[in-house]
Amino acid sequence: MNLKSLTDTYKRYRTLQTDKISALPIVILMPHSACNCRCVMCDIWKDNKNGKQLTEKDVEGLLGSLRQFGTKQVLMSGGEALLNANFFRLCELLQKEHIHITLLSTGLLLRKHTEQLLQLVNDVIISLDGDETTHDEIRNVSGAYSKLKDGVQHIKALEPGYKITARTVIHKLNYKVWPQIIDAAKEMGLDQVSFLPADVSSEAFNRQTPWDAPRQGEIMPGKDELPGLREITEGIISQYEAEFSSGFIAESPDKLRKIHTYYGAMHGLNPFPFKKCNAPWVSTVIEADGTVRPCFFHRSMGNIRNNSLSEILNSTEAIGFRKGLDMKKDPTCVKCVCYLNLSPATNPW
């Protein structure tokens, strides 16, 4: 380990010990607030008419803080980041800082932007919701699966080693085709697939208020469906042993079982699965209007159009938030479906 790596590791230890950000390995940017899908489990697209986006000036203003914190990776999330007309200019600015760029995408625009993606984005994570019929139904876009597959395979034909992985939200509308999702990911030529349960309890994803019980029931498997979900989960663990061993399925069998446990907890049948997370200490989320959050689910801490990122993250309020955050008791954390735990000596990619 060289001196720079040792220094970075020390700063990350200091952050965890003092609650003051000295190092920030990961930053999540939302270049555009709109989306080109209309997913049943997400409300982002419902505000497309009021689309917001990060500007070149916004990202230029971030660079000083990213240097100060030694940021290693920027995840471009959304909405659909590729809807920002200046998306690749933003990537150029970050690339000059030797920052690893990961794009989270619906995949509909991969074919259109293949050349620039190969030049300016290090890897891509696409959303995959099912076999072709199920994926298109959940995305509410005719031909979405076909466009996604075409884009992935076009990139892979040009650059076979380019990493493209999938993230799948398992819920009421697709758990019965879970094995077919794995098969589709393999047939499409993806490098890996990852699974998580649907968030039905927070105000994230453009929900003005948390969903009520009937709306949650549209996405969350019912109590009577949980035995079937458990059976399918165990079937996957048995059938896809090689895919677990190779890492094609990102989660371990035990972690995969936590999806069933999570939905059981939502029905009050068992505690929520234990999760170890340090996201507010190792990452931050910057939305398309400049709003800064410690993660997707907690409240705003400020805006990069008013203060620098370093000022926001190390304000008295932000440090106090981290000091007082008990993830075992905080209701947002207890019900969280998307958590990050990055040890000080681990690279984010």
N, C-alpha and C positions, 0 to 999 in steps of 0.2 A: 504494500500500500504506500503510495507516494505522499508527500507532505500535504498536497492540496486535498487529497482524499481524507487524510487524518483530520485536517482542519474542518472539512465539511461534516465529518462524523461527530466531532467534538461539538460543533455548533448545533447539530440536531439533538445531541444529548442535552445541551444547555436549554434548548427550547422546551423539551419535555420536563426538565427539572424546574425551570423558572416561570413557565407560561408566557414568557416574552419570546416572540419569534426572532430567532437568530438565523435560522435556515428554513427555507420553504421549498422542498424538493419538487412539489407538484402544484401547478396552477391550472384550474379549469376555466376556460374562456367560453362564453356564448356569443360568437360573432353575429348571430342573427336570431331574433326571437321567434320568427315564423317557422312553420314546418310545411313540407310538401306531402305529408301523410295526415290522415285524420283518424288516428288510432283510438280504439274504443276505451283504452285504459289511460288515456292522456288527454288533457284539455288545452295543451299548448296551441294547437291549430285553431281553436275557437277565437283567438285574438289576432289572427293573421292580418286583419285589416289595420291593426295598430302596430305594425311591425317596427321593431327598433333594431339598431345594429351598432356594433363597435366600429370606430373609425380608425384610420391610420394614426391620427393624432392621439387617440386613446391608448393604442398599443405603444406608440413612441414614448408616451408618458409613463408607461409601466416599466420600461426597460431598466431604468435606474434601480428600482426596487428589486427587479428580478436578478440583476447583477449582485446587489447587496445581499440578497438571500440565497444566492447560489442555486437558483431554480434549474432543475435538470430536465423537466418534462412539462409541456403544455398540452392539455387535452382540449381539443376544439369540440365543444358540445353544442347543444341547441335545445329546441328548434333544429333546423338543418343548417349547419354552418356554411355549406356551399351556396346558400342563397345570398350570402353577403357578396356583393359584386367585387369587393376588394379583398376577398378572402386570401388569395395567394400573395397579395402584397403584405398582408399581416404575417403570413408564413415567412416571407423573405426577411422581414425585420427580426423575427424570432430565430430564424436559421443563422443569421449573422452572429447571434449570441451563442451559437452552438447548443441550442436547446432542442431536445428531441420533441417532435411534433406528432401527436396522435389525433386522428380524426374519428369522431363518433358520428355515424351517418346512417340515414335510411337506406342508402345505397342506390337511390334512383338516378343520381347524377354521376356515378362513378365512370361510366363509359364516356360521357361528355368531357370529363376533366382528367382523363387518364394520364395524359402527358405531364400536366402540371403536378398531379398527385405524385407521380414517380419522381419528380424533381424536387418537390418542396415539402412533402409529407412523408414521415418515416414509416408509419403503419396506419392501418384503418381497422376500426371496429364497426361492424354493421349490425343492424337489428334484424333478427330472424324470428318470425312468429309461428311458423308451422310449415307444413307442406304447401304446395302452391295455392290450393283452394283456401286453406285456413289463413295463410299469410295475407292474401289479398282481402279476405273478409275482415280480418282484424285491423289491417291498415286502411280499409275503406278506399282503396285505390286499385282500380282494375289494371292488371298487368304489372303490379308492383314486384311480384316475385320474379317474373321474367326479366324485368329491367335490372333487378338486383343481381340475379344469376349472370346475366349477360355482362354486366359491369365487372363482376368479380373475375369471371373467366377471361375477359379481354385483358385485364391487368395481368393475370397470371400467365397468359400466353406470351405477353411481352417481357415479363419479369417474374419467372417462376418463384424466385426466392422472396418476393415482396410479401410481407406479412399482412394477412387479412384474417381477422377473427370475427366471431359472432357473439352477440349477447342476446339471450332469450329470456323474456319475462314469462314465467309459467303461471297460468291462471285458469279460470273456469272454462274459457273458450278454446284452450289448446292443450290442456294436460293430457287428454285422451290420445293425442297424436304426438306425444313427446318422443317416442322412438323414431317416428318419421322425421322429426326435426333433426335428430342426430344424423340420420341417413341422408337427409337433404344437405346438411352442412358438409358431409363427406363427399357427396356426389358433386356439389358445387365447387369443391376444391379448396375449402377454407382450411386454415391451419389449426383452428381450435374453436370450441364452442363453450360458452359459459351460461349458467342458469341462475335465476333469482326469482323470488316471489314478487307479486305486484304490490306496489304501495297503494293502499286504499284508505289510509288514515290521515295523511298529512295535507298541507296546503301547497305542496310542491306541484310542479307541472302545470302552473297557471290556474290552480284552483283558488277561487276567491274565498271560498269557505271549504272546510273539510266535507267530504261526501257524506250524505246521510245513509242510513242502513239499506234502503232499497237500491241506491246507486252502488254501494259497496257490493251488494248481492249480485249485481250484473257481472262483476269481474271476479269476485272471490268465490272459490268452490264452496258449495253449501255443506252444512254439517253431514248430510247424508252422502255427499260425494267424497268425503275424506278417506273412507276405506278403499275406494277405487284409486284415489291418488296415491295412497300408500302402496297398493299392489303394483301400480305402474312403476313407481319409484324403485321398488325392490326388483321388478323385472328388468329395469334398465341396469341396475347394479350387477345383476347376474348376466345379462346378455352382452353388455359392453365392457367386459373386464379388460380387454386389450386397449380400449379407448381410454379407460381410466389410467392404466399403466403407462401408456405413451404420453399422457397429458393432453390428448385431443379433447377430452372432457376436462375442463379446467378444475372443477371441484373434486374433492374426494367423495367417496360414497357417503361418509358421515355428514359432510356438509350438504350434499344433495338431499339427504333425509330432512334437513332443517327446513326445507320448503314446506313439507307436510306439517312439521312442528309449528311453523309460523302461522299457517292457516288454522291449525288447531287452537293456537293461542288467541287468534282473532275471534274464534267462537267461544272462548272461555274454557276450553277443555284442558289446557295445560299452560305452563309458563311459556313466555317467548324464549326462543333459543338464545343461548349465551353468545355474545359477539364481543370481540376485542377490537376496539376502534380508536385510532388517534388522528382521524381526519382533520379536526380543527387545529392541530399542532403541526401537521405536515403538508397541508394543502389549503386552498381557498377557492371559492367560486366567484367569478366576476360575470355578471349578467350583461345582456345586450345593451342595457341603458346605463351601465357602469356600476350598478349596485354590487356591493361586496358582501358575501356571506361566508361563514366558517365552513359550511357544507351546503348541499342542496336544500336541506330541510330546516335549518335554524334561521333565525331572523337576521335581517340586514344589520351590518356594522357601519356602513358609510357608502360613499360613492367616489370612484376614482376621478370623477370630473370636478370634485370639490377638494379632495385631499389626495396625497400620494398613497399608494398601497401600503408602504411601510408605516406611515402615520396612522392609517386606519387599523391595521392589524396590531399595532402596539399602542393603541390608545388605552387610556385607563379603563374604558368600558370593555374593550376587547380582551385585555389581560384578565379583568375581573370575570368575564364570561368563562374563559378557559379555567381559571382557578376554581370557579364554583361549579363546573360541569361534572356531575356524577352520572356517568353513563348507565350505571346499574339502576338508577332511579328516575332519571329524566324521561318523561313520557315519550318525547320525540325520539330519543335514542333507543329506548326499549323496543319501540315498534319499527325501527329503521330496517329497511330491506337492502340498503346499499351502503356498505361500510368499508373503510380502508384502515389497514393496520400496517404501517411501514416502520420497520426497525431502523435505528440510526445508521447502521452499517450497510443497509440494503439499497441498491439502486432501484428507482421506481420502474425501470424498464430493462 
